[in-house]
Amino acid sequence: MLLESPPSVSDKSFSSADGRDESRPYDPYGDDSSRPCDRRGAIHRAQGWGEAAPGSGNPSNEPRSFEHECRANAQRMSASEEVRRLTLDWVCETAKYKYTYNFTWLGRPIIQLPADIIAMQEIIWQVKPELVIETGIARGGSLIFYASLLEMLGGDGRVVGVDVDIRQHNRVGIEAHPMFKRITMIEGSSTDEDVVRRVYEQARGKSPVLVVLDSSHTHEHVLRELELYSPLVTKGSYLVVLDTIIEDMPDEFFAHRPWGRGNNPKTAVRQFLKASSRFQIDHAVEDKLLISVAPDGYLRCVRE
Ligand SMILES: C[S@@+](CC[C@H](N)C(=O)[O-])C[C@H]1O[C@@H](n2cnc3c(N)ncnc32)[C@H](O)[C@@H]1O
């Protein structure tokens, strides 16, 4: 159901039943300009943007910022049990077809949900990290993604990726990519002492530092990664723990995996947060994404 496009203004633009000009976009608010910016404005109004959110407790229609309104809408959306149920149903149904394997970033396969990719883009713009560290490289699309954003930001930002098994064809593809100039790859387990030492070497003197954990998804492994890599995350930056959604999905999805309900990144995050006051779950991210592999996994570093 979520795959369907939301009703858009232009969907109605070719109905001539009421005798309107068929070449012009339908505007339920009477704005019949066809200039692109006006059209966008009409779509925003049709979706309730730029007005007091229905049921948002702003009857006086006080002016409020766009950001404030988006946040309020996302909170209400996320609080809807129906929306949450539909979202999880959609994630589970599409997971049967390996939905997350369908995408590439600048030509390299990236095993992520598109919404999480957008969230990471927003975080990287906000934090402007000098270093991004990711455990779990696979085919390298996520490393290329971070590197390409750092390239656009300018500066000397770099990416360090760690994987226990960098397959030869992936290494060749990643090393041949124009963004490889910003990437260092380290082969070995992310919890191996020597690997950790090499990552710390790369992080020396760098700030801000952003860490993404996307390797093995067992509770024990992720908890160890959290302990080892969280000290590198700088205040105001993020520690992103992917695949926390395993806790919310039926066990049958992970029948042949060492992780599952009760043993996954989310259970590791819960245990880690009991002992660490440096990080808080940034619920604003998941409230607006909904479709995410990382519910409770976007951790903001709030203390030095
Ligand atoms: C989900 S994939 C990573 C996807 C990648 N981040 C992306 O977005 O395209 C998980 C990767 O973690 C690696 N991995 C598994 N166990 C590991 C470990 N102990 N240390 C480091 N990497 C590990 C696997 O080899 C695999 O390539």
The ligand as an SDF file (V2000), in Angstrom:
LIG
                    3D

 27 29  0  0  0  0  0  0  0  0999 V2000
   24.7920   -5.4810    5.7510 C   0  0  0  0  0  0  0  0  0  0  0  0
   26.3700   -5.6970    5.0110 S   0  0  0  0  0  0  0  0  0  0  0  0
   26.9650   -4.0360    4.9370 C   0  0  0  0  0  0  0  0  0  0  0  0
   26.2160   -3.1800    3.9670 C   0  0  0  0  0  0  0  0  0  0  0  0
   26.8510   -1.8640    3.6330 C   0  0  0  0  0  0  0  0  0  0  0  0
   27.0890   -1.0580    4.8060 N   0  0  0  0  0  0  0  0  0  0  0  0
   25.9600   -1.0980    2.6940 C   0  0  0  0  0  0  0  0  0  0  0  0
   25.2400   -0.1970    3.1630 O   0  0  0  0  0  0  0  0  0  0  0  0
   25.9410   -1.3790    1.4940 O   0  0  0  0  0  0  0  0  0  0  0  0
   27.2540   -6.4380    6.3030 C   0  0  0  0  0  0  0  0  0  0  0  0
   28.7590   -6.6310    6.0780 C   0  0  0  0  0  0  0  0  0  0  0  0
   29.3340   -6.8600    7.3510 O   0  0  0  0  0  0  0  0  0  0  0  0
   30.4270   -7.7160    7.1830 C   0  0  0  0  0  0  0  0  0  0  0  0
   30.7450   -8.3430    8.4820 N   0  0  0  0  0  0  0  0  0  0  0  0
   30.1720   -9.4170    9.0680 C   0  0  0  0  0  0  0  0  0  0  0  0
   30.7450   -9.6770   10.2250 N   0  0  0  0  0  0  0  0  0  0  0  0
   31.7230   -8.7510   10.4060 C   0  0  0  0  0  0  0  0  0  0  0  0
   32.6780   -8.4910   11.4230 C   0  0  0  0  0  0  0  0  0  0  0  0
   32.7690   -9.2660   12.5000 N   0  0  0  0  0  0  0  0  0  0  0  0
   33.4910   -7.4350   11.2830 N   0  0  0  0  0  0  0  0  0  0  0  0
   33.4200   -6.6460   10.1810 C   0  0  0  0  0  0  0  0  0  0  0  0
   32.5480   -6.8600    9.1780 N   0  0  0  0  0  0  0  0  0  0  0  0
   31.7120   -7.8890    9.2840 C   0  0  0  0  0  0  0  0  0  0  0  0
   29.9870   -8.6870    6.1030 C   0  0  0  0  0  0  0  0  0  0  0  0
   31.1210   -9.2510    5.4650 O   0  0  0  0  0  0  0  0  0  0  0  0
   29.1550   -7.8050    5.2070 C   0  0  0  0  0  0  0  0  0  0  0  0
   29.9080   -7.3400    4.1130 O   0  0  0  0  0  0  0  0  0  0  0  0
  1  2  1  0
  2  3  1  0
  2 10  1  0
  3  4  1  0
  4  5  1  0
  5  6  1  0
  5  7  1  0
  7  8  2  0
  7  9  1  0
 10 11  1  0
 11 12  1  0
 11 26  1  0
 12 13  1  0
 13 14  1  0
 13 24  1  0
 14 15  1  0
 14 23  1  0
 15 16  2  0
 16 17  1  0
 17 18  1  0
 17 23  2  0
 18 19  1  0
 18 20  2  0
 20 21  1  0
 21 22  2  0
 22 23  1  0
 24 25  1  0
 24 26  1  0
 26 27  1  0
M  CHG  2   2   1   9  -1
M  END
$$$$
